[in-house]
């Protein structure tokens, strides 16, 4: 008699038991397949062992592929084959102002790595040397969050020497002109490279290896590709230990304690104060597994060269602290303007960035990033950073809850789903459309929502100084405007909506409110009586309900406006 073939695809416990039973039934030697029998117990025992073994075999196989691997060690090792180093923690950056009480006749020097701190003990360092000149009372210095750490090692003379920095806070600065991790061998600073392929036997090069546990190793060459430090050489490993995103300072005058001593040119101690006149932004934590999975193949495809739009976007979004980036040039500008060519944009690349936690890049951050990009792109390219515009999105909802479910829980679930549709860097990005159908479908998929009606509105605050002839005005950010969708709110209370005149503009006529809106330019002009403290409008942009940002615009969930929520009858 022919035996039943084994199924090598379905190997969960129940399938294994059934396959073993059928296999044994086909023979004459085994008849004990009753649930309570000893034979069946042995079959189920064997199936359980097989199920566990097959599960772990499959799991280990999955760890060999970037898309299915789940362990950080596996993903780090896989992207190392692409010469991709996952991003470590990055320090926030800004400017510190050092001041003296009165002008002096001597120069007061503020050295690089002068240490300061906030009231809660977060440390900051100057990132360059500077001086308060004679007759001056202050100087502003580019600085970063972190603590200077130094480790001294005596070389063993071996090839491929590797030394571990057992610290998960090693800063990940991409500033090649002013790195935050330095290697100094017998007083000479060596150069960081991403690979020893171009190194010769005299090249004083080193590599940084990001370990799977978040620590860092420094690797030297083998005296063929890259020089190895000689026996007895003193190796100094100097780095900045950072707090990452926790080192962000969003208010001025928070960094006020000076830990270092300041001297003048004669070596006399000078009483000096310090403060931050602006924010310290750009601090970020190590790259998540999903971010590594997304970035590594894209960066590998660039070949470490920024030529195409995709190259620039991949490199920028892999850069520390950057959550979303958009890049465009003359072709996109010309198309948007409806012309054949925009000569003012030739050889110019426009860049817009949003950092982690919706922060915007500082001047210092953009300067460092520009230097990094110039090393990767053609020398004729000019960069222009464009400040992002954040579109404040107001979903307006009418919700009917499935009978038997909680109203409050349903509303909380809807809020959670909406938040997922506006996750920075994933579901919402610069220049990327938010599709009404996707948002509505995600809410509809909730079991406790029987029916939902929704519109996506954009809020814009009006200014009382915009126009000398009108009380309030503004240019709406996202155009064209959907006629008869612009709603005026005076001191937080709805007043009136626009009436489409069919000429490309609409008019407002409400109690104490008159004015116009141009649907193409987005200009709103209003007169309001009596005088108001605040005036804003909420409007729709697209007839299909979508939000369509331009190059430097991004949609951000602001407030969920639930107009009604009721139980399904």
QUIPE-V656810 format. One record per helix or strand of 3 or more residues. SS is the DSSP state (hx for helix, st for strand). FROM is the first residue (numbers start at 1). TO is the last residue. Records with the same first field share a line. If there is no record, write none. Layout:
SS: FROM-TO ; FROM-TO
//
This chain:
hx: 13-25 ; 38-62 ; 72-80 ; 244-247 ; 289-302 ; 309-317 ; 330-337 ; 343-345 ; 356-358 ; 363-374 ; 407-420 ; 436-444
st: 93-99 ; 108-110 ; 115-118 ; 123-126 ; 130-132 ; 138-145 ; 147-154 ; 162-165 ; 181-185 ; 205-210 ; 216-220 ; 234-241 ; 255-258 ; 273-276 ; 322-328 ; 348-355 ; 382-385 ; 389-401 ; 449-461 ; 472-475 ; 487-490 ; 493-500 ; 505-510 ; 513-518 ; 523-528 ; 535-539 ; 553-557 ; 561-567
//
